[in-house]
Amino acid sequence: MADERVERISKKIGTYLDFPKPGIVFKDIFSALADPSVFRDLMTILEERIRAICPDVEIIVGLESRGFLFGTPLSLSLGVPFVPVRKKGKLPGELKKVSYALEYGTDVFEAQAKSVKSGQKVVIVDDLLATGGTMKAACDLVTSMGGDVSLCLVCIELVNLKGREKIDKPCEAVVKFEV
């Protein structure tokens, strides 16, 4: 039996052709967040998935920047710390870093070095899984800090881009699209 909440969320996600450049089909989570009842359904499903797959989660990691929208309320609801992973140069203090490949060049993710302790169970949250490079980099960063990535959780997965194949951790998506 299909989850009616997932169907409602799926119908609210906007699609923009050729954004941000020609040939890209952009799936917009913000249109779903504009409807409070759909946003509530999305947050409830995300929390349900965490409680079912990683009930002993110790940290929620959110990826810049849309992962912050989902990670912070999840951390509050679950009663665990929230750790932001940001692009280079946006966090103070001692940092752990990981470089990762983009379509044209490289980028760097950073997290505060002492924000994840060795062996802690981590759930990484973001809005979208496409080619998988960003999520893989986040997994590598958390692992380099000693964390145990127990779950990668996204709102939307673009299935045909095969990003899941780059990730060797459990991965869940609320809504899946072929683009």
N, C-alpha and C positions, 0 to 999 in steps of 0.2 A: 504494500500500500504506500503510495507516494505521500510525502509530507506536504500538506497544504501550505505550510509556512515557507518551504523552499520554493514552491511554485510562485507564491506571492512575491518573494524576494527577487526571483529570476525575472518576473515580469516588470519589476521596477528598475532593473539595471539598464541604464542608457547605453546606446551604441552610437559611436561616432566614426564614420568612415574617413580614412585619410588623415587621422589625427594621431600624433603630432606631426606626422609626415606621410606622404603618399604611400599607399599599400598597407598601412596599419589600420586595424579595426580596434578601436579603443572602447573598452567596456568601463563604464562610469559608475562606480559604487555610490557617488554622492547623490544621484537621483533616488536611490533606495533609502538613503539616510534622511532625505527630505520628508519622508512619511514616517512619523514617530512609531506607528504600530508595526511597520515593516522593520524599522531599525530595532525595535524591541525584540521582534521575532529573530532577527539575525543575531543579536547579542545572546539571546536565550539558547539558540542552536549552538553557537560557538562555545558557550559555557557547558552545555550538555556534552559536547564532543570531548572537551577537556576532562570533565568528570568521569566519562566512560572509558577513555583511553589512558589518561594519566591522572588518576584521582589523587596521587601523592605529589603533584606538581609543587615545586618550591619557588619558582621564579617565572614570571612572564616577561619575555623579551619582545619588544615592538620595534619594527623596522621603520626607519624614516621614510616618509612621514605619515603615510596613511595607517601604518601599523600602530601608531600611537593612538589613533581614534578608537581602536578595538582593544588594544592591550591594556590601556589604563583602566577602563571600567571592568575588564575581566580580572585584573589583579585585585581591584577593590572587592569585587564580588567573591573572589576565591580566597581573599585574605592573605595574599602573597605579594612580595615586592614586584615592582615594575622596573625594568631596565631598558633604557632606550639605546638602540644602535643607530648611530648617526654617521653622516658623511664626514669626511676629514675636516678638522678644524672647528668643529662646533661644540666640542665638549672640553671642559677644563680638567686639570689634574693628570695623574698618571694614566696612560691609556694602553689598551691592547688594540692592535690594528691587523687588518687583513686586506690585501689588494685582490681585486677580481677583475676579470675581463668584461668589457662592454662590447657592443657591436663595433664601436670605433674608439679603441683605446682602453684605458683602465680607470678604475675608481678605487676608493679606499673606504672601508667601514671601520668605525672605532666604537669602543665601549670603555667605560671607566674600569680600570684594571681590577679593582677589588669588588666589583658589583656582582660577580658570580664566583662562588666558592667551589672548590674541587668536589666533584661528586653530586652537586645539586641537580635535581631534575628540572629541566627547562622546557617550556613550551614557547616556540617562536611564532609570532603572529604578524601577518601582513594582509593587505587587501587582495593581492593578486599573485598568482603563480603563472608565469608565461614560459620563458625559456629556461628558468631555473637558476640563472647565474646569481641573482641577488640572494635567494634563499640558501643556495649552497654556500655562498660567502658568509652568511650569517651563521650557518651551522659550523663552518670552519672556525669562525671567530669564537663562538661559545665553547667549542671543543678545546681550542687553544687556551682558554681560560680555566679549563678543568671541568666545565659543565657537561652534563649528560643531556643531550637533546632528545627528549622523549617524544616530542610531537612538533611537526611543522603544520600550522593551521592557517588557512587562507579563506577569504570570503568567496573568491572567484578563481577558477582554474581554466585556462585556455588549453584544453586537452591536446589538441593537435600540434601544439608547439613543444610537447614532450618534456617540459621542464621537470616533471616528477622523476624522469630517468636520471637526472644529475644528482638527486638527493638520495642518500642511503639511510635516511631516517623515516619513521612513520610520517605520512603526510595525508592531511584531510582537507577537503574543499567543500564548502556549503553548496555552491552552484558551479556547474561545469558547462562550458560552452565549447563548440567547435567554431573556429573563425577562419 
